[in-house]
């Protein structure tokens, strides 16, 4: 199955079009997307910080997703790094 991950924050700086398409096995879960994105980033993004990905959330267009959640039917997700400010 193809999963398109929209990138935000620091992740957006690594990919010109702000998106990554990953190939995952049918039945993959959000945790599988995290691992696949980490592998992709390690191979393609100089200066990638895996720790930041570990703190980041994944979301569909409607909800924040947990590691064991199914990938949305449309295969589209976003990765949201933590933010701070005030």
VMD Tcl script that draws the C-alpha trace (Angstrom):
set ca {
  {0.00 0.00 0.00}
  {1.20 3.51 -0.71}
  {1.10 6.05 2.09}
  {1.64 9.74 1.47}
  {3.05 11.61 4.47}
  {2.77 15.40 4.46}
  {5.69 17.02 6.28}
  {5.53 19.97 8.67}
  {8.00 21.94 10.75}
  {11.62 20.82 10.66}
  {10.73 17.83 8.47}
  {9.53 20.17 5.73}
  {13.06 21.58 5.45}
  {14.34 18.20 4.23}
  {11.96 17.61 1.32}
  {11.34 20.30 -1.31}
  {7.74 19.29 -2.08}
  {6.82 18.68 1.57}
  {5.67 15.09 1.00}
  {7.07 11.58 1.13}
  {5.41 8.53 -0.40}
  {6.18 5.25 1.37}
  {5.42 1.67 0.33}
  {4.11 -0.44 3.20}
  {2.56 -3.88 3.51}
  {-1.22 -4.19 3.53}
  {-2.51 -3.96 7.08}
  {0.32 -1.65 8.19}
  {-0.31 0.57 11.19}
  {0.78 4.08 12.13}
  {3.81 2.68 13.98}
  {4.91 1.05 10.73}
  {4.70 4.43 9.00}
  {6.94 5.92 11.70}
  {9.57 3.20 11.15}
  {9.39 3.50 7.36}
  {9.72 7.29 7.52}
  {12.72 6.96 9.85}
  {14.40 4.59 7.38}
  {13.62 6.88 4.45}
  {14.86 9.96 6.29}
  {18.06 8.25 7.41}
  {18.84 7.41 3.79}
  {17.79 10.69 2.15}
  {17.99 13.58 4.63}
  {21.45 14.71 5.76}
  {21.25 15.97 9.32}
  {18.03 14.07 10.10}
  {17.33 13.79 13.85}
  {15.57 10.48 14.67}
  {14.83 11.72 18.18}
  {12.58 14.46 16.77}
  {10.58 11.87 14.84}
  {10.17 9.89 18.05}
  {8.46 12.89 19.69}
  {6.30 13.67 16.66}
  {2.64 12.85 16.18}
  {0.93 11.45 13.11}
  {-2.50 12.62 12.04}
  {-5.17 12.07 9.43}
  {-7.26 14.97 8.19}
  {-9.65 14.33 11.08}
  {-7.68 13.10 14.10}
  {-4.33 12.56 15.76}
  {-3.42 8.90 15.36}
  {-1.89 6.43 17.81}
  {0.83 3.92 16.94}
  {-1.58 0.96 16.76}
  {-4.20 2.79 14.67}
  {-4.88 1.74 11.11}
  {-3.61 3.92 8.30}
  {-6.43 6.10 6.92}
  {-8.27 4.54 3.98}
  {-7.06 7.27 1.61}
  {-3.43 6.57 2.61}
  {-2.79 10.22 3.48}
  {-1.25 11.30 6.77}
  {0.78 14.14 8.25}
  {3.74 14.06 10.60}
  {3.62 16.85 13.18}
  {6.76 17.66 15.15}
  {6.31 19.14 18.62}
  {6.05 22.90 18.81}
  {6.63 25.36 21.59}
  {6.27 29.05 22.04}
  {4.18 31.51 23.82}
}
mol new
graphics top color blue
foreach p $ca { graphics top sphere $p radius 0.5 }
foreach p [lrange $ca 0 end-1] q [lrange $ca 1 end] { graphics top cylinder $p $q radius 0.2 }
display resetview
